[in-house]
Amino acid sequence: MGSKRAPFIVIEGLDRSGKTTQTALLQGRLEREGIPNKLLKFPDRTTTIGQMIDSYLKSASELDDHVIHLLFSANRWELASTIEKLLAEGVTVIADRYAFSGIAFSASKVESSASDPGTTIPKLPFEWCRAPDIGLPAPDEVLFLDIAPEQARLRGGYGEERYEKEEMQARVRQVFQHLGEETSSEKPQSERLAPGTKWTVIDAGKERDAVAENMWASVQSLVRGGLTQPVWK
Ligand code: Z5A
């Protein structure tokens, strides 16, 4: 049997679903358990690519939809070897958003249909959105913080950033649900979106500590036990 590596856990969800709150609580729990860990946040706005993304999200610059999608993916590739190194060293990696957000947000962009102006069609095909992230280290578990956009809005309303609009968030939620089905389906592993990833839906509408407990219940055996299989790609 090979040596053990640490698990890679991704927290996904809509805007205001509590990702920042819950990743901090999960990290605190790992610290108290004495489990080495590293928290990453995507987009990582500190890199040169991340600064271009930040400027776009704040509407300080305009970019073609294909370009911003590829920049989000490149921002993950910048950290791919770091993630693999940390896992090999036994450091549990928690990521606040990852490739699933990349697909969900870009695939939710729509425009008016030329043939039927009353309807909308996707600007970017789903498979095209998925392609640039193929080959990235894949998480062992995704905790999807699920909340209705109407409930999320009550948490202070959407802010100033580009995608923080209720119709967009509702489409994003639908794509996330589709990604969850593709990830946890009974399909052969070769046909699945992320072959070794477990997709867990967490009710993010509950009180903070209850959400944290449910997340911990889902990942505790993973983070305590370590893994022998290589990082999924
Ligand atoms: N994006 C993309 O398009 N492509 C990509 O590849 C990636 C991202 C990676 C920026 O993401 C945008 O980038 C995002 C997706 C897109 N656009 N949108 N929308 P971000 O992660 O930097 O920003 P965000 O998702 O907008 O994060 P957020 O607003 O900070 O939300 P959050 O982290 O999920 O929630 P929070 O800060 O923990 O909590 C929000 C509020 O709710 C706060 O007042 C809390 O105190 C409160 N809260 C938290 N939990 C609870 C509970 N349980 N009950 C009541 N109140 C709560």
Residues whose N, C-alpha, C, O or C-beta is under 5 A from the ligand:
A	BS01	Z5A	L14 D15 R16 S17 G18 K19 T20 T21 Q22 F42 P43 F72 R97 Y98 S101 G102 F105 R155 Y163 E164 A204 K206 E207 R208
